[in-house]
Amino acid sequence: MALGPESIIGVVGAGAMGLGIAQVAAVRGHRVVVADLTPQAIERARSMHRTALDREVDKGRMTRAAADATLERLSYVPGAGELHLAPFAECALVIEAIVEDAGAKRALFANLEPLLAPDAILATNTSSLSVALIASACTDASRVVGIHFFNPAPVMPLVEVVPAITTAPHVTAEAFALVRGWGKTVVVASDTPGFIVNRIARPFYGESLRILEEGIADHVTIDWALRTIGGFKMGPFELMDFIGNDINYAVTCSVFEAMYYDPRYRPALIQRRLVEAGLLGRKSDRGYYDYRAGAPTSAPREDAPLGRRIVDRVLTMLVNEAVDALHLRVATAVDIDLAMTKGVNYPKGLLAWGDEIGARTILERLEALHAEYGEDRYRASPLLRRVAAAGARFVG
């Protein structure tokens, strides 16, 4: 059942991510089956798909006929406290987008696998869990692969394809080709915690939180520095508020635990307290910022030397993380830089940025931080040391 334009695609989970994935596949001409636990979720899915496609028509990006045809290709399977999986029997690919819990995903795949054709592919949209662990719930783990979309799936160009140690090569190749045919930028990541983006991006949040905790600058000033001087589209605190502090904190905790509590990925207490207090960001009207009507706003301290120091510190940690990912073969240099520019809109690929700054300069900054704090958090990647010693480059 090779994946092609006629393949029927299944999506389990009608949350924001599942709806987005289903829309992407339906727009590209596939019949799509969407299932969820509750009738309410399915009714919301119908409404949101229609609204999303109406918006595309209103903006001139799709004709009314094309939007209507897309809606006709979408079918919905409501549950009543449990998933009805029989309608997925004809699917060549089923993508799960349920709760980020390994036990729930394993249980779903164990129940789903016997209903599918022997050569149908099962994919998990997990952002940081082990694909191998999820796949091990199946009798044939070789048919399971990670296909990690970014939210919102119809808009974000990047998709990480993540083969487990058990994934058959042809499954990886078919998943890659299919998603690229959907107009996405596709990279291949090894099955390591956080894959490419959620691993390498951790210092953007973690080091910024450390700077805040130390009182070097407030969150408004740190955001200002990374936007204005660093060139990032959003500062780390406004981005965490946008993502949801609960989600960002959960990913950080997941990566920290999966990396055997490596101090480079240690969560910040200040973010934990926000989550405990229910200050989750935009969705709760309060996070690092207060989004309530009439709430006072704070101006950044527009101090260029201070801002430059903040940017240099965060960028040094980001480049070192990207270099270490390359060192540990998480992905190729090309895919690492592509993932960070397309997945989180960084102004430059981190490896190319490291070349621009110079490996020796990055190493000197890390060694200064290590000398100041005495923490393994600031250890330099062995590859960074080798490239700095050779006066070489990471890219090209």
DAPE-V998244 format. One record per helix or strand of 2 or more residues. SS is the DSSP state (alpha for helix, beta for strand). FROM is the first residue (numbers start at 0). TO is the last residue. If there is no record, write none. Layout:
SS & FROM & TO
SS & FROM & TO
//
This chain:
beta & 8 & 11
alpha & 15 & 26
beta & 31 & 34
alpha & 38 & 57
alpha & 63 & 71
beta & 73 & 76
alpha & 85 & 89
beta & 92 & 95
alpha & 101 & 112
beta & 120 & 123
alpha & 130 & 134
alpha & 140 & 142
beta & 143 & 148
beta & 157 & 162
alpha & 168 & 180
beta & 184 & 189
alpha & 196 & 199
alpha & 201 & 212
alpha & 218 & 228
alpha & 235 & 242
alpha & 244 & 257
alpha & 262 & 264
alpha & 268 & 275
alpha & 281 & 283
alpha & 303 & 326
alpha & 332 & 342
alpha & 349 & 356
alpha & 358 & 372
alpha & 375 & 377
alpha & 381 & 389
//
